[in-house]
Amino acid sequence: MEPQDGKGDTEGGCPVFLKDSLALGRPVLATPHCDIPDLLVHGYSGLLAEEGDEEALTAQYDFLLRCSPKQHAEFMKNACRSVHANAGSWFSATETLGVYKGLVEQENVIRTL
């Protein structure tokens, strides 16, 4: 978790690893920085703690560690649902890797000509 720069800057969107974690069914603990609240629904697909509030962060982390297997399974199911419901507007890691592979293959073809 990286701190804000103090200038109110919201540049940067949502970290890709959060999307990937949710897509893998992993509940996420984050702060409401930039676009994260647009992806992560507090109490549904993960938990949010205010930036700089160590007690809130600790409490949310403790909740994730101590929640029942049923609650954890719900978080996992909801995490997957939240990403897949919006998959049309995001590049997944697999899609991004495919783009890079395509570029490398094009470069290799060009070099052989």
FENBEL-V894808 format. One record per pair of residues at least 12 apart in sequence whose C-alpha atoms are under 10 Angstrom apart, sorted by sequence separation. I is the first residue (numbers start at 0). J is the second residue. If there is no record, write none. Layout:
i: (I;I)
j: (J;J)
This chain:
i: (17;27;29;35;47;48;26;27;28;46;47;27;45;46;31;32;26;28;29;30;31;32;46;18;21;26;27;28;29;30;31;32;42;46;13;17;21;26;27;28;29;30;31;32;45;13;14;25;26;27;28;29;30;31;12;13;14;18;24;25;26;27;28;29;30;11;12;13;14;17;18;29;30;10;11;12;13;17;30;9;10;11;12;13;21;8;9;10;13;21;7;8;9;12;13;7;13;30;45;3;29;43;44;0;1;2;28;46;0;1;3;44;45;0;2;3;29;43;44;45;1;28;29;43;44;0;28;42;43;44;45;27;43;44;45;43;44;28;42;43;44;27;44;26;40;44;40;43;44;39;38;40;39;38;39;38;26;25;26;3;25;26;27;38;2;3;24;26;27;1;2;24;25;26;0;1;24;25;26;0;24;25;26;27;23;24;25;26;21;22;23;24;25;26;21;22;24;25;20;21;22;23;24;21;22;23;24;21;22;24;20;21;22;24;20;21;22;23;18;19;21;22;18;21;22;20;21;18;19;18;22;17;18;18;22;22;18;19;18;19;18;19;15;18;19;15;16;15;16;15)
j: (29;39;41;47;59;60;39;40;41;59;60;41;59;60;46;47;42;44;45;46;47;48;62;35;38;43;44;45;46;47;48;49;59;63;31;35;39;44;45;46;47;48;49;50;63;32;33;44;45;46;47;48;49;50;32;33;34;38;44;45;46;47;48;49;50;32;33;34;35;38;39;50;51;32;33;34;35;39;52;32;33;34;35;36;44;32;33;34;37;45;32;33;34;37;38;33;39;56;71;30;56;70;71;28;29;30;56;74;29;30;32;73;74;30;32;33;59;73;74;75;32;59;60;74;75;32;60;74;75;76;77;60;76;77;78;77;78;63;77;78;79;63;80;63;77;81;78;81;82;78;78;81;81;81;82;82;71;71;72;50;72;73;74;85;50;51;72;74;75;50;51;73;74;75;50;51;74;75;76;51;75;76;77;78;75;76;77;78;74;75;76;77;78;79;75;76;78;79;75;76;77;78;79;77;78;79;80;78;79;81;78;79;80;82;79;80;81;82;78;79;81;82;79;82;83;82;83;81;82;82;86;82;83;86;91;92;89;90;90;91;91;92;89;92;93;90;91;91;92;92)
